[in-house]
Amino acid sequence: MSKKIVKTDLAPDAIGPYSQAVIHNGLVYCSGQIPLIPKSMELNSGNIREQTDQVMKNLSAVLTEAGSSMDRVLKCTIFLADMDDFPSVNEVYGSYFVSNPPARETVAVKTLPKNVAIEISCVAFI
């Protein structure tokens, strides 16, 4: 079985040696997205709600390019630089998964790429 690399201009370019997503055996594995604005590659400097929304839009764009969608997400991992942001992140995140939300874990970390406050990755089916 081979893998297929997913690339879209509607999500930020990878900032390291990784792909936006990889498809294998009917699943799409999305790399972690941070609140980068795709066209400018500048960080969304809004509050944590706005940054979370940017991350979710980036993930959605990658999933769409892969032939999937947010309603096909099986699992997400959320990385937060500050667990005090959890309620706000949860509120925005939940708006993308109104019914039948995916499995998930949320982890507090010391730092994230570009010193952002949030990063989210996911796995979905096609």
C-alpha positions in Angstrom: 0.0 0.0 0.0 1.3 3.4 -0.9 0.7 6.8 0.8 -0.6 10.0 -0.9 0.7 13.4 0.2 -2.0 16.1 0.6 -1.1 19.7 -0.3 -3.4 22.7 -0.5 -2.8 26.5 -0.8 -5.9 27.0 1.4 -3.9 25.9 4.5 -0.5 27.1 5.6 2.6 25.5 4.0 4.5 23.2 6.2 7.1 25.0 8.3 9.4 22.0 8.5 10.1 18.6 6.9 6.5 17.3 7.0 3.4 17.2 4.9 0.1 18.9 5.6 -1.5 15.5 5.6 -0.9 11.9 4.4 -3.6 9.5 3.1 -3.2 5.8 3.6 -5.7 3.0 3.6 -8.7 5.2 3.6 -7.6 7.5 6.4 -6.1 11.0 6.3 -3.6 11.9 9.0 -3.4 15.7 9.3 -0.3 17.3 10.8 -0.8 19.7 13.6 -2.1 23.1 12.5 -1.2 26.3 14.2 -2.9 29.7 13.8 -1.0 30.7 10.6 -3.0 32.6 8.0 -2.4 30.6 4.7 -1.9 33.4 2.2 0.5 35.5 4.3 2.0 32.8 6.5 1.7 35.3 9.4 0.3 34.3 12.8 -3.3 35.2 13.6 -2.6 37.6 16.5 -6.2 37.6 17.8 -7.4 36.1 21.1 -7.4 32.4 21.7 -10.9 32.0 20.3 -9.8 33.6 17.0 -6.6 31.6 16.9 -8.6 28.4 17.6 -11.0 29.3 14.7 -8.0 29.8 12.4 -6.6 26.4 13.3 -9.9 24.7 12.7 -10.3 26.5 9.3 -6.8 25.3 8.4 -7.6 21.7 9.3 -10.9 21.9 7.4 -9.0 23.0 4.3 -6.6 20.1 4.5 -9.4 17.6 5.1 -11.3 19.0 2.1 -8.3 18.7 -0.2 -7.9 15.1 1.0 -11.5 14.3 0.1 -12.7 14.2 3.7 -14.4 16.7 6.0 -14.8 17.8 9.6 -17.8 15.4 10.1 -15.5 12.5 9.2 -12.9 13.3 11.9 -12.2 10.3 14.1 -9.7 11.8 16.6 -8.1 15.1 17.4 -5.2 16.1 19.6 -5.1 19.6 21.0 -1.9 21.0 22.4 -2.2 24.1 24.6 0.6 26.3 25.9 -1.8 27.4 28.7 -4.5 25.2 30.1 -6.4 28.3 31.3 -7.3 28.7 27.6 -9.2 25.3 27.7 -12.7 26.7 28.2 -12.4 29.1 25.2 -10.8 26.6 23.0 -13.4 24.0 23.9 -16.2 26.4 22.9 -14.8 27.2 19.5 -13.7 23.6 18.9 -17.2 22.4 19.8 -18.8 24.6 17.2 -17.1 22.5 14.5 -18.4 19.2 15.9 -22.0 19.9 16.8 -23.1 16.3 16.9 -21.1 13.1 17.2 -17.8 14.7 18.1 -14.6 12.7 17.6 -12.4 11.2 20.2 -9.9 13.7 21.6 -7.2 14.5 24.1 -5.9 17.9 25.2 -2.4 18.2 26.4 -0.6 21.2 28.1 2.8 21.7 26.7 5.7 24.0 27.5 6.1 25.5 24.1 4.8 25.1 20.6 6.2 26.0 17.1 6.6 29.8 16.7 5.6 30.1 20.4 1.9 29.8 19.5 -0.8 29.1 22.1 -2.5 26.2 20.3 -1.9 23.4 17.8 -4.4 20.8 16.7 -3.9 17.6 14.7 -6.5 15.0 13.6 -7.2 11.7 11.9 -10.3 11.3 9.6 -11.7 8.8 7.1 -12.3 9.5 3.5 
